[in-house]
Amino acid sequence: MLLGFNMLLWSDRITDEHFPLFAKLKQAGFDGVEIPIFGGAPDNFKEIGRVARDNGLRVTAVTIMPDEAHDCTSSDEKARAGGLEHLKWTIDSLAAAGGEVLCGPFYQPLGVFSGEPPTRTERANVVGVHKDAAAYAARHNIKLSVEPLNRFECYVLNTVADAAEVVRQIGAPNYGILYDTFHANIEEKDPVGVIAPNVRYINHVHFSENDRGTPGKGHVPWAATMKALKGSGYDAWCVIEAFGSALPGLVAATKVWRDLSRSPEEVYQFGGKFLREQWASA
């Protein structure tokens, strides 16, 4: 297991004020940082990548679709083209940082709903855009990891099975599923049971507690989750994703308006140690 830490706990835009955190995360035993790529220029991310490497950390990234002008599900060809261009820009930014994996719900804007279940056409539109995005990412040796979200944040992909079907249709070796313990806890009949049958499609994992606070302080079945992942042969990135009140721009989608942990230090110190121990004993 490679253990990473998602920087969204502090900000959706990483600047030099956050660079001292890299040394603290390395000291706490993390192998990498997961940076949000929501805006900025590739040169900004080149500097982030340099500082991460100087601290002995590798880089992954998370992104979202910013608005309905960048929607891979849309019947509007212009909106789908906007979605692809956004993904290409994000891939270029991650490549500038020397990154490895781009994950997230990068198919539809957060918190936008049709009022109906997803249609075959909407999912086919995602497949069409993401095929092109996967080919573009492969040129940079970057993996894409699509994230099914719970039904309160999006509607096009909610379960691992939903995402697995998209992965099968795309059929690209660098395109897989982001398995997130928080979303699985809401949407799956058996959050642990879906791992083994789909592990061949899972290429990235988010360790997120049931309240999105400190891992090990809630009721996610960590021991069983680790056993399922490790026992199925998964040995790639597992990234802690925890949220607090630092992201007002995401409150509408994530419904996080209070701090969910005692401190950021608790998340990366207690959470990191707890998850390493759980993995070792699985």
Contacts in CASP RR format, 6 or more apart in sequence:
PFRMAT RR
TARGET T0000
AUTHOR 0000-0000-0000
METHOD contacts of the structure
MODEL  1
MLLGFNMLLWSDRITDEHFPLFAKLKQAGFDGVEIPIFGGAPDNFKEIGR
VARDNGLRVTAVTIMPDEAHDCTSSDEKARAGGLEHLKWTIDSLAAAGGE
VLCGPFYQPLGVFSGEPPTRTERANVVGVHKDAAAYAARHNIKLSVEPLN
RFECYVLNTVADAAEVVRQIGAPNYGILYDTFHANIEEKDPVGVIAPNVR
YINHVHFSENDRGTPGKGHVPWAATMKALKGSGYDAWCVIEAFGSALPGL
VAATKVWRDLSRSPEEVYQFGGKFLREQWASA
1 230 0 8 1.000
1 235 0 8 1.000
1 236 0 8 1.000
1 238 0 8 1.000
1 279 0 8 1.000
2 31 0 8 1.000
2 32 0 8 1.000
2 58 0 8 1.000
2 236 0 8 1.000
2 237 0 8 1.000
2 238 0 8 1.000
3 29 0 8 1.000
3 30 0 8 1.000
3 31 0 8 1.000
3 32 0 8 1.000
3 238 0 8 1.000
3 239 0 8 1.000
3 240 0 8 1.000
3 272 0 8 1.000
3 275 0 8 1.000
3 276 0 8 1.000
4 25 0 8 1.000
4 30 0 8 1.000
4 31 0 8 1.000
4 32 0 8 1.000
4 33 0 8 1.000
4 34 0 8 1.000
4 60 0 8 1.000
4 237 0 8 1.000
4 238 0 8 1.000
4 239 0 8 1.000
4 240 0 8 1.000
5 25 0 8 1.000
5 30 0 8 1.000
5 32 0 8 1.000
5 33 0 8 1.000
5 34 0 8 1.000
5 239 0 8 1.000
5 240 0 8 1.000
5 268 0 8 1.000
6 33 0 8 1.000
6 34 0 8 1.000
6 36 0 8 1.000
6 62 0 8 1.000
6 206 0 8 1.000
6 239 0 8 1.000
6 240 0 8 1.000
6 241 0 8 1.000
6 242 0 8 1.000
7 14 0 8 1.000
7 18 0 8 1.000
7 21 0 8 1.000
7 33 0 8 1.000
7 34 0 8 1.000
7 35 0 8 1.000
7 36 0 8 1.000
8 34 0 8 1.000
8 36 0 8 1.000
8 62 0 8 1.000
8 241 0 8 1.000
8 243 0 8 1.000
8 247 0 8 1.000
8 250 0 8 1.000
9 242 0 8 1.000
9 243 0 8 1.000
9 244 0 8 1.000
9 246 0 8 1.000
9 264 0 8 1.000
9 267 0 8 1.000
10 18 0 8 1.000
10 21 0 8 1.000
10 246 0 8 1.000
10 264 0 8 1.000
11 18 0 8 1.000
11 36 0 8 1.000
11 246 0 8 1.000
11 247 0 8 1.000
12 36 0 8 1.000
12 38 0 8 1.000
12 247 0 8 1.000
12 249 0 8 1.000
12 250 0 8 1.000
13 36 0 8 1.000
13 38 0 8 1.000
13 39 0 8 1.000
13 40 0 8 1.000
14 35 0 8 1.000
14 36 0 8 1.000
14 48 0 8 1.000
16 47 0 8 1.000
19 51 0 8 1.000
22 33 0 8 1.000
22 51 0 8 1.000
22 52 0 8 1.000
22 55 0 8 1.000
22 57 0 8 1.000
23 55 0 8 1.000
24 268 0 8 1.000
25 32 0 8 1.000
25 33 0 8 1.000
25 55 0 8 1.000
25 57 0 8 1.000
25 268 0 8 1.000
26 55 0 8 1.000
26 56 0 8 1.000
26 57 0 8 1.000
28 268 0 8 1.000
28 269 0 8 1.000
28 272 0 8 1.000
28 273 0 8 1.000
29 272 0 8 1.000
29 276 0 8 1.000
30 57 0 8 1.000
30 268 0 8 1.000
30 272 0 8 1.000
31 57 0 8 1.000
31 58 0 8 1.000
32 52 0 8 1.000
32 56 0 8 1.000
32 57 0 8 1.000
32 58 0 8 1.000
32 59 0 8 1.000
32 60 0 8 1.000
33 52 0 8 1.000
33 57 0 8 1.000
33 58 0 8 1.000
33 59 0 8 1.000
33 60 0 8 1.000
34 59 0 8 1.000
34 60 0 8 1.000
34 61 0 8 1.000
34 62 0 8 1.000
34 103 0 8 1.000
34 239 0 8 1.000
34 241 0 8 1.000
35 45 0 8 1.000
35 48 0 8 1.000
35 59 0 8 1.000
35 60 0 8 1.000
35 61 0 8 1.000
35 62 0 8 1.000
35 97 0 8 1.000
36 61 0 8 1.000
36 62 0 8 1.000
36 63 0 8 1.000
37 45 0 8 1.000
37 61 0 8 1.000
37 62 0 8 1.000
37 63 0 8 1.000
37 90 0 8 1.000
37 93 0 8 1.000
37 94 0 8 1.000
37 102 0 8 1.000
38 63 0 8 1.000
38 64 0 8 1.000
38 66 0 8 1.000
39 93 0 8 1.000
40 93 0 8 1.000
41 93 0 8 1.000
42 92 0 8 1.000
42 93 0 8 1.000
42 95 0 8 1.000
42 96 0 8 1.000
43 96 0 8 1.000
44 93 0 8 1.000
45 93 0 8 1.000
45 94 0 8 1.000
45 96 0 8 1.000
45 97 0 8 1.000
46 96 0 8 1.000
46 97 0 8 1.000
48 59 0 8 1.000
48 97 0 8 1.000
49 59 0 8 1.000
49 96 0 8 1.000
49 97 0 8 1.000
49 98 0 8 1.000
49 99 0 8 1.000
52 58 0 8 1.000
52 59 0 8 1.000
52 97 0 8 1.000
58 99 0 8 1.000
58 100 0 8 1.000
59 94 0 8 1.000
59 97 0 8 1.000
59 98 0 8 1.000
59 99 0 8 1.000
59 100 0 8 1.000
60 99 0 8 1.000
60 100 0 8 1.000
60 101 0 8 1.000
60 102 0 8 1.000
60 103 0 8 1.000
60 204 0 8 1.000
60 237 0 8 1.000
60 239 0 8 1.000
61 90 0 8 1.000
61 93 0 8 1.000
61 94 0 8 1.000
61 97 0 8 1.000
61 99 0 8 1.000
61 101 0 8 1.000
61 102 0 8 1.000
61 103 0 8 1.000
62 102 0 8 1.000
62 103 0 8 1.000
62 104 0 8 1.000
63 86 0 8 1.000
63 87 0 8 1.000
63 90 0 8 1.000
63 102 0 8 1.000
63 103 0 8 1.000
63 104 0 8 1.000
63 106 0 8 1.000
64 104 0 8 1.000
64 105 0 8 1.000
64 106 0 8 1.000
64 109 0 8 1.000
64 110 0 8 1.000
65 71 0 8 1.000
65 72 0 8 1.000
65 83 0 8 1.000
65 86 0 8 1.000
65 105 0 8 1.000
65 106 0 8 1.000
65 107 0 8 1.000
65 108 0 8 1.000
65 109 0 8 1.000
65 110 0 8 1.000
66 86 0 8 1.000
66 109 0 8 1.000
67 109 0 8 1.000
68 74 0 8 1.000
68 79 0 8 1.000
68 109 0 8 1.000
68 112 0 8 1.000
69 78 0 8 1.000
69 79 0 8 1.000
69 82 0 8 1.000
70 79 0 8 1.000
70 82 0 8 1.000
70 83 0 8 1.000
70 85 0 8 1.000
70 86 0 8 1.000
70 109 0 8 1.000
71 79 0 8 1.000
71 80 0 8 1.000
71 82 0 8 1.000
71 83 0 8 1.000
71 108 0 8 1.000
71 109 0 8 1.000
71 112 0 8 1.000
72 80 0 8 1.000
72 83 0 8 1.000
72 84 0 8 1.000
72 106 0 8 1.000
72 107 0 8 1.000
72 108 0 8 1.000
72 125 0 8 1.000
72 126 0 8 1.000
72 128 0 8 1.000
72 129 0 8 1.000
72 130 0 8 1.000
73 107 0 8 1.000
73 108 0 8 1.000
73 118 0 8 1.000
73 122 0 8 1.000
73 123 0 8 1.000
73 125 0 8 1.000
73 126 0 8 1.000
73 156 0 8 1.000
74 80 0 8 1.000
74 125 0 8 1.000
75 121 0 8 1.000
75 125 0 8 1.000
80 125 0 8 1.000
80 129 0 8 1.000
83 129 0 8 1.000
84 129 0 8 1.000
84 132 0 8 1.000
84 133 0 8 1.000
86 106 0 8 1.000
87 106 0 8 1.000
87 129 0 8 1.000
87 130 0 8 1.000
87 133 0 8 1.000
87 136 0 8 1.000
88 133 0 8 1.000
88 136 0 8 1.000
90 102 0 8 1.000
90 106 0 8 1.000
91 102 0 8 1.000
91 133 0 8 1.000
91 136 0 8 1.000
91 137 0 8 1.000
91 140 0 8 1.000
91 142 0 8 1.000
92 140 0 8 1.000
94 102 0 8 1.000
94 140 0 8 1.000
94 142 0 8 1.000
95 140 0 8 1.000
95 142 0 8 1.000
99 142 0 8 1.000
100 141 0 8 1.000
100 142 0 8 1.000
100 143 0 8 1.000
100 237 0 8 1.000
101 142 0 8 1.000
101 143 0 8 1.000
101 144 0 8 1.000
101 145 0 8 1.000
101 203 0 8 1.000
101 204 0 8 1.000
101 237 0 8 1.000
102 137 0 8 1.000
102 142 0 8 1.000
102 143 0 8 1.000
102 144 0 8 1.000
102 145 0 8 1.000
103 144 0 8 1.000
103 145 0 8 1.000
103 146 0 8 1.000
103 147 0 8 1.000
103 178 0 8 1.000
103 204 0 8 1.000
103 206 0 8 1.000
104 145 0 8 1.000
104 146 0 8 1.000
104 147 0 8 1.000
104 178 0 8 1.000
105 146 0 8 1.000
105 147 0 8 1.000
105 148 0 8 1.000
105 149 0 8 1.000
105 153 0 8 1.000
105 154 0 8 1.000
105 157 0 8 1.000
106 133 0 8 1.000
106 144 0 8 1.000
106 146 0 8 1.000
106 147 0 8 1.000
107 126 0 8 1.000
107 129 0 8 1.000
107 130 0 8 1.000
107 146 0 8 1.000
107 154 0 8 1.000
107 156 0 8 1.000
107 157 0 8 1.000
108 154 0 8 1.000
108 155 0 8 1.000
108 156 0 8 1.000
110 149 0 8 1.000
110 153 0 8 1.000
110 154 0 8 1.000
110 250 0 8 1.000
110 252 0 8 1.000
110 253 0 8 1.000
110 254 0 8 1.000
111 153 0 8 1.000
111 154 0 8 1.000
111 252 0 8 1.000
111 253 0 8 1.000
112 154 0 8 1.000
113 154 0 8 1.000
113 155 0 8 1.000
114 155 0 8 1.000
115 155 0 8 1.000
117 155 0 8 1.000
118 155 0 8 1.000
118 156 0 8 1.000
118 157 0 8 1.000
118 162 0 8 1.000
122 156 0 8 1.000
123 156 0 8 1.000
123 157 0 8 1.000
123 162 0 8 1.000
123 165 0 8 1.000
123 166 0 8 1.000
126 156 0 8 1.000
126 157 0 8 1.000
126 166 0 8 1.000
127 166 0 8 1.000
127 169 0 8 1.000
127 170 0 8 1.000
128 170 0 8 1.000
130 144 0 8 1.000
130 146 0 8 1.000
130 166 0 8 1.000
130 170 0 8 1.000
130 175 0 8 1.000
131 170 0 8 1.000
131 172 0 8 1.000
133 144 0 8 1.000
134 144 0 8 1.000
134 170 0 8 1.000
134 172 0 8 1.000
134 174 0 8 1.000
134 175 0 8 1.000
135 172 0 8 1.000
137 143 0 8 1.000
137 144 0 8 1.000
137 174 0 8 1.000
137 175 0 8 1.000
138 172 0 8 1.000
138 173 0 8 1.000
138 174 0 8 1.000
142 174 0 8 1.000
143 174 0 8 1.000
143 175 0 8 1.000
143 176 0 8 1.000
143 203 0 8 1.000
143 204 0 8 1.000
144 172 0 8 1.000
144 174 0 8 1.000
144 175 0 8 1.000
144 176 0 8 1.000
145 175 0 8 1.000
145 176 0 8 1.000
145 177 0 8 1.000
145 178 0 8 1.000
145 203 0 8 1.000
145 204 0 8 1.000
146 157 0 8 1.000
146 163 0 8 1.000
146 166 0 8 1.000
146 167 0 8 1.000
146 175 0 8 1.000
146 176 0 8 1.000
146 177 0 8 1.000
146 178 0 8 1.000
147 157 0 8 1.000
147 163 0 8 1.000
147 177 0 8 1.000
147 178 0 8 1.000
147 180 0 8 1.000
147 183 0 8 1.000
147 206 0 8 1.000
148 157 0 8 1.000
148 158 0 8 1.000
148 159 0 8 1.000
148 160 0 8 1.000
148 162 0 8 1.000
148 163 0 8 1.000
148 177 0 8 1.000
148 178 0 8 1.000
148 180 0 8 1.000
148 183 0 8 1.000
148 187 0 8 1.000
149 157 0 8 1.000
149 158 0 8 1.000
149 180 0 8 1.000
149 183 0 8 1.000
150 158 0 8 1.000
150 182 0 8 1.000
150 183 0 8 1.000
150 186 0 8 1.000
150 187 0 8 1.000
151 158 0 8 1.000
151 186 0 8 1.000
151 187 0 8 1.000
152 186 0 8 1.000
152 255 0 8 1.000
153 253 0 8 1.000
153 254 0 8 1.000
156 162 0 8 1.000
157 163 0 8 1.000
157 166 0 8 1.000
158 183 0 8 1.000
158 187 0 8 1.000
159 187 0 8 1.000
159 188 0 8 1.000
159 194 0 8 1.000
160 177 0 8 1.000
160 179 0 8 1.000
160 184 0 8 1.000
160 188 0 8 1.000
160 194 0 8 1.000
160 198 0 8 1.000
160 202 0 8 1.000
161 194 0 8 1.000
161 198 0 8 1.000
163 176 0 8 1.000
163 177 0 8 1.000
163 178 0 8 1.000
163 201 0 8 1.000
164 177 0 8 1.000
164 198 0 8 1.000
164 201 0 8 1.000
167 175 0 8 1.000
167 176 0 8 1.000
167 177 0 8 1.000
167 201 0 8 1.000
168 201 0 8 1.000
175 203 0 8 1.000
176 201 0 8 1.000
176 202 0 8 1.000
176 203 0 8 1.000
176 204 0 8 1.000
177 198 0 8 1.000
177 201 0 8 1.000
177 202 0 8 1.000
177 203 0 8 1.000
177 204 0 8 1.000
178 202 0 8 1.000
178 203 0 8 1.000
178 204 0 8 1.000
178 205 0 8 1.000
178 206 0 8 1.000
179 195 0 8 1.000
179 198 0 8 1.000
179 202 0 8 1.000
179 204 0 8 1.000
179 205 0 8 1.000
179 206 0 8 1.000
180 205 0 8 1.000
180 206 0 8 1.000
180 208 0 8 1.000
180 241 0 8 1.000
181 191 0 8 1.000
181 205 0 8 1.000
181 206 0 8 1.000
181 207 0 8 1.000
181 208 0 8 1.000
181 209 0 8 1.000
181 220 0 8 1.000
181 225 0 8 1.000
182 206 0 8 1.000
182 208 0 8 1.000
182 209 0 8 1.000
182 210 0 8 1.000
182 212 0 8 1.000
182 220 0 8 1.000
182 241 0 8 1.000
183 208 0 8 1.000
184 191 0 8 1.000
184 194 0 8 1.000
185 191 0 8 1.000
185 210 0 8 1.000
185 220 0 8 1.000
188 194 0 8 1.000
191 220 0 8 1.000
191 221 0 8 1.000
191 225 0 8 1.000
192 221 0 8 1.000
192 224 0 8 1.000
192 225 0 8 1.000
192 228 0 8 1.000
193 228 0 8 1.000
195 202 0 8 1.000
195 225 0 8 1.000
195 228 0 8 1.000
195 229 0 8 1.000
195 232 0 8 1.000
195 234 0 8 1.000
196 228 0 8 1.000
196 231 0 8 1.000
196 232 0 8 1.000
199 229 0 8 1.000
199 232 0 8 1.000
199 233 0 8 1.000
199 234 0 8 1.000
202 234 0 8 1.000
203 236 0 8 1.000
204 236 0 8 1.000
204 237 0 8 1.000
204 239 0 8 1.000
205 229 0 8 1.000
205 234 0 8 1.000
205 236 0 8 1.000
205 237 0 8 1.000
205 238 0 8 1.000
205 239 0 8 1.000
206 238 0 8 1.000
206 239 0 8 1.000
206 240 0 8 1.000
206 241 0 8 1.000
207 215 0 8 1.000
207 238 0 8 1.000
207 239 0 8 1.000
207 240 0 8 1.000
207 241 0 8 1.000
207 275 0 8 1.000
208 215 0 8 1.000
208 220 0 8 1.000
208 240 0 8 1.000
208 241 0 8 1.000
208 242 0 8 1.000
209 215 0 8 1.000
209 216 0 8 1.000
209 217 0 8 1.000
209 218 0 8 1.000
209 220 0 8 1.000
209 242 0 8 1.000
209 260 0 8 1.000
210 218 0 8 1.000
210 219 0 8 1.000
210 220 0 8 1.000
211 218 0 8 1.000
211 260 0 8 1.000
212 241 0 8 1.000
212 242 0 8 1.000
212 243 0 8 1.000
212 244 0 8 1.000
212 254 0 8 1.000
212 256 0 8 1.000
212 260 0 8 1.000
213 242 0 8 1.000
213 243 0 8 1.000
213 244 0 8 1.000
213 260 0 8 1.000
213 261 0 8 1.000
213 267 0 8 1.000
214 242 0 8 1.000
214 260 0 8 1.000
214 261 0 8 1.000
214 262 0 8 1.000
214 266 0 8 1.000
214 267 0 8 1.000
214 270 0 8 1.000
214 271 0 8 1.000
215 222 0 8 1.000
215 240 0 8 1.000
215 242 0 8 1.000
215 267 0 8 1.000
215 271 0 8 1.000
215 272 0 8 1.000
215 274 0 8 1.000
215 275 0 8 1.000
216 222 0 8 1.000
216 270 0 8 1.000
216 271 0 8 1.000
216 274 0 8 1.000
216 275 0 8 1.000
217 261 0 8 1.000
217 270 0 8 1.000
222 274 0 8 1.000
222 275 0 8 1.000
222 278 0 8 1.000
223 278 0 8 1.000
223 281 0 8 1.000
223 282 0 8 1.000
226 275 0 8 1.000
226 278 0 8 1.000
226 279 0 8 1.000
226 281 0 8 1.000
226 282 0 8 1.000
227 282 0 8 1.000
229 238 0 8 1.000
229 282 0 8 1.000
230 279 0 8 1.000
230 282 0 8 1.000
231 282 0 8 1.000
238 275 0 8 1.000
238 279 0 8 1.000
240 267 0 8 1.000
240 268 0 8 1.000
240 271 0 8 1.000
240 272 0 8 1.000
240 275 0 8 1.000
242 260 0 8 1.000
242 261 0 8 1.000
242 267 0 8 1.000
243 250 0 8 1.000
243 254 0 8 1.000
243 256 0 8 1.000
243 260 0 8 1.000
244 256 0 8 1.000
244 258 0 8 1.000
244 259 0 8 1.000
244 260 0 8 1.000
244 261 0 8 1.000
245 256 0 8 1.000
245 257 0 8 1.000
245 258 0 8 1.000
245 259 0 8 1.000
247 254 0 8 1.000
247 256 0 8 1.000
250 256 0 8 1.000
251 257 0 8 1.000
261 267 0 8 1.000
END
